[in-house]
Amino acid sequence: MTKYKCTICGWIYDPEAGLPDQGIDPGTPFENISESFRCPECGAKKKWFEKIKD
């Protein structure tokens, strides 16, 4: 599964791990996360994330 990185702080969303404390189950692709998602480290909006090349 494709990981995404916050371009503001560098935090990485790993879909295999999800983000259970924010209600995002393991296995949830980044594309399926709500547009209201914010980076848990810096609060950046979803639009500030970029796909990490495999």
Phi and psi in degrees as GROMACS dihedral restraints (atoms count N, CA, C in turn):
[ dihedral_restraints ]
;  ai    aj    ak    al  type     phi  dphi    fc
    3     4     5     6     1   -78.8    20    10
    4     5     6     7     1   133.3    20    10
    6     7     8     9     1   -93.7    20    10
    7     8     9    10     1   154.5    20    10
    9    10    11    12     1  -127.1    20    10
   10    11    12    13     1   143.1    20    10
   12    13    14    15     1  -116.7    20    10
   13    14    15    16     1   137.6    20    10
   15    16    17    18     1   -72.1    20    10
   16    17    18    19     1   124.3    20    10
   18    19    20    21     1   -78.1    20    10
   19    20    21    22     1    -8.3    20    10
   21    22    23    24     1   -86.2    20    10
   22    23    24    25     1   -50.8    20    10
   24    25    26    27     1  -117.9    20    10
   25    26    27    28     1   -13.2    20    10
   27    28    29    30     1    92.9    20    10
   28    29    30    31     1    -0.2    20    10
   30    31    32    33     1   -61.8    20    10
   31    32    33    34     1   142.0    20    10
   33    34    35    36     1  -114.2    20    10
   34    35    36    37     1   128.7    20    10
   36    37    38    39     1   -88.6    20    10
   37    38    39    40     1   121.3    20    10
   39    40    41    42     1  -108.3    20    10
   40    41    42    43     1   109.5    20    10
   42    43    44    45     1   -62.8    20    10
   43    44    45    46     1   -25.3    20    10
   45    46    47    48     1   -66.8    20    10
   46    47    48    49     1   -31.3    20    10
   48    49    50    51     1   -90.3    20    10
   49    50    51    52     1   -29.9    20    10
   51    52    53    54     1    67.3    20    10
   52    53    54    55     1  -157.8    20    10
   54    55    56    57     1  -149.7    20    10
   55    56    57    58     1    69.1    20    10
   57    58    59    60     1   -53.6    20    10
   58    59    60    61     1   -33.7    20    10
   60    61    62    63     1   -68.7    20    10
   61    62    63    64     1   -13.4    20    10
   63    64    65    66     1  -110.2    20    10
   64    65    66    67     1    11.7    20    10
   66    67    68    69     1    81.0    20    10
   67    68    69    70     1    16.6    20    10
   69    70    71    72     1  -104.1    20    10
   70    71    72    73     1   109.2    20    10
   72    73    74    75     1   -69.1    20    10
   73    74    75    76     1   149.1    20    10
   75    76    77    78     1   -55.1    20    10
   76    77    78    79     1   140.7    20    10
   78    79    80    81     1    92.3    20    10
   79    80    81    82     1     1.5    20    10
   81    82    83    84     1   -85.7    20    10
   82    83    84    85     1   115.6    20    10
   84    85    86    87     1   -63.6    20    10
   85    86    87    88     1   148.1    20    10
   87    88    89    90     1   -55.1    20    10
   88    89    90    91     1   -37.2    20    10
   90    91    92    93     1   -62.0    20    10
   91    92    93    94     1   -24.3    20    10
   93    94    95    96     1   -91.4    20    10
   94    95    96    97     1    -1.0    20    10
   96    97    98    99     1   -80.5    20    10
   97    98    99   100     1   143.6    20    10
   99   100   101   102     1   -55.4    20    10
  100   101   102   103     1   148.0    20    10
  102   103   104   105     1   -66.1    20    10
  103   104   105   106     1   -15.8    20    10
  105   106   107   108     1   -83.9    20    10
  106   107   108   109     1     0.7    20    10
  108   109   110   111     1   -58.0    20    10
  109   110   111   112     1   141.0    20    10
  111   112   113   114     1  -127.4    20    10
  112   113   114   115     1   145.7    20    10
  114   115   116   117     1   -58.4    20    10
  115   116   117   118     1   129.4    20    10
  117   118   119   120     1   -69.9    20    10
  118   119   120   121     1   -15.0    20    10
  120   121   122   123     1   -91.6    20    10
  121   122   123   124     1   -46.0    20    10
  123   124   125   126     1  -123.0    20    10
  124   125   126   127     1    -8.2    20    10
  126   127   128   129     1    84.3    20    10
  127   128   129   130     1     8.9    20    10
  129   130   131   132     1   -64.4    20    10
  130   131   132   133     1   147.8    20    10
  132   133   134   135     1   -70.2    20    10
  133   134   135   136     1   160.4    20    10
  135   136   137   138     1   -55.5    20    10
  136   137   138   139     1   -34.0    20    10
  138   139   140   141     1   -64.3    20    10
  139   140   141   142     1   -15.1    20    10
  141   142   143   144     1   -90.0    20    10
  142   143   144   145     1     8.7    20    10
  144   145   146   147     1   -97.5    20    10
  145   146   147   148     1   146.9    20    10
  147   148   149   150     1  -128.2    20    10
  148   149   150   151     1   148.7    20    10
  150   151   152   153     1   -67.8    20    10
  151   152   153   154     1   136.4    20    10
  153   154   155   156     1   -89.7    20    10
  154   155   156   157     1   127.8    20    10
  156   157   158   159     1   -67.3    20    10
  157   158   159   160     1   138.5    20    10
